[in-house]
Amino acid sequence: MIIEAMDLLYSHRFDAFALVSSDSDFTRLASRLRESEKRVFGIGEKKTPVLFINACSEFIYIENLGDVEDEQKPDNSGLAIESAVAPGKKSSEKPKEKPRENKPVARDSTKEIVSLLHKGWQQFHGDDGWADIGTVGGFLKRTWPDFDPRTYGATKLSQLVGSLTVHFQTKKHANGGLTAYQPKKKPASKPQG
């Protein structure tokens, strides 16, 4: 496969390559293709070595590619996003349409995504303190090739950010979609007296 990929590279007919593997043996191939300024899409399981993931321009976990029925099956990974629905309130969605957001969130997964989003905010917030969600999404894909909101139970980055209301405040566009976010300010402590 590596020889055929190099033949295709030297044909100068392709701008991108897809490597479907979870094997670290293809790390050097991915690196070589990127050195030739080609986009490399890696597709593999969550057990894929980090070196191979980082060698790709973008990496997609096959576990995130399931159809709608797969998303409703129990997820043993423990990853899900915090629910945007306040406790005691009912969601207006039908049970079949709900994403996996009502499952408990593994503490590490929430901490991880909040950290990633905070780094994106630090890089791209404007003078007004707001960071554009689309711009941060591009940054996340370039910095972490395997970043995918579906890993955290969301279909889009805006849905993921919107569900983290404990950590971020959001700004909506006139059409109702989220456009920007910023960290919530910590309340000032009251002086003791």
N, C-alpha and C positions, 0 to 999 in steps of 0.2 A: 504494500500500500504506500509506503514511504517513497519508493522509486516512482510509482505512478503519480504521486502528488508532486514530486519534483519535476517530472516531465510536463505536467499541467502548468506548473509555475513558469517554466521556461518557454512555454508556448505563448505566454503573454496574452492569453484570451480571457483570463478570469481575474476578477477583482476581489473575490472572497472565496474562502474554503470552509467547509464544515467537517469537523472531525468528531465522529460519534464514537466515543470511547471513554472508559473510566480508567484507562491504563496509562501509567506515567511514561511508558515507552514513547509516547507521541509528544512529549514535552519539547524535545529538541526540534521536531518538525514544526510545531506551532510557532516556536521562537523564530525559526528560519523563515517561515512564511511571513511573519510580521516584520522581520528585518527587510523583506522585499516589499514592504508597504502594502501588504494584503491584509484584509480583515479576516480574522479567524474566529469562527463560531464553534465553540466546543459544546458538546451535548453528552452528558453522562450522569451517572448516579451520584448521590451525595457522598459516597465513599471515595470519590475521585481525589487524588492527591492535590494539595494546594499548589504545588509547582506547575502542574499541568493547567489548572484553572487560571493561574496568573499569567501563563504564557499565551492564553487566548485573548482576543479582543473582547469577547463576550462569552459567558458560559451559562448554559441553561441546564438545570437539573431535570432529568426525565420525570422525576416525581412531581414536578410542577406542571407537567404537560397533560395530566389526566383530563378526561372529559367531565362534564357536569356531575354525572353519577359518581365518579371517583371522588370528587370534592366533598360529597355528602357522607362518604364512608368514614368510620372512625379513623382518626389520625393518631398514630402511636408516637409521633415525634415529640409531642408536647409543645409544638410551636403553634401559636395562634396570636392574634392581635387582641388588644383590650377592646371591650365592647364600648361603642359610642352611645349605647342606650343606657340612660340613667337607671340605677337600681329601682325596682318597683314599677317601672314603666314598661309597657308592652311595645314591641316593635311593630310597625305597620306592614312588615314584609311577611309573606307566607313562609311557613317553616321550610319548604323545599328550596326557597331562593336564598336563604340565609347563608352567608359565608361562614367559615369556621371561627368567626370572631367571638362567639360566646363561650368557647372553651377556655379553661384556665390558661393563662400565659405563663410559660416558663420564665422565671425571673431573669435568667441570663439572656433569653431572646429579646425581652423588652429592653433590657439594659443595652444590648448590642445595637438594636435599631435606633434607640434614642441617641446613642453615641454617634452613629453614622449620620443621622439627620442633623445633629448639632454641628458636626464637622462641616457638613454641606452648608449649613446656615452661616457658619463663620467665614467660609470662603466666598459666599455669593450674596450676602445680605446688602441691601442698598443703604443709603443715608437715612432712610425712613425706618430701618430696622427689619424690614421684611425681605425674605428670600423667595424667589420665584420657584415653585415646585418643579416645573419643567426643567429649569436650569440645573437645579440640584439633582434631579433624576439623571441627567446626562453625566454629571460629575460622579455620581454613585456608580454608574455603569463603567465609566472609565477607570475609576479607582479600585472598585471591587467587581471584577468581571462576572462573578456569580451572584451579584445582587439581583434579587427578583422579589417584588412585593408579595408574590404568591407563596413564597417561603414563609411569610408571616401571616398568611390567611387572607390577604387582600388581593383584589384583582388589579388595582392601580395604585400608584404611589400616593395620589391625592386621598384615596380611601384610607390608606395606611396612616398618613399624617393626620387625617381627620379623626381617626380612632384614638389617637394618643393625646386626648384633651387634657390629661393630667400634666403633660409635659410641654405642649405647644398650643399656641393660639393660632387660628387660621383666619384668612381673609377670603371672602367669596367674590367671584365675578358676578356680573349682572345676571348671567344665565344660571346661576346657582352652583357652578362648579368651583372647587377650591383653586385658588391661584397662587397664594403665598402663605408663608407661615413664619413664626418667630417663637423662640422659647418664652415660656411664661415667666414673668418676673416673680421672684420669691417675695412673699409679703415681709415687709420690714418688721422686725421684732419690736414689741412695745417696751418702752423703758420701764424698768421696775421701780416702783417708788413707794 
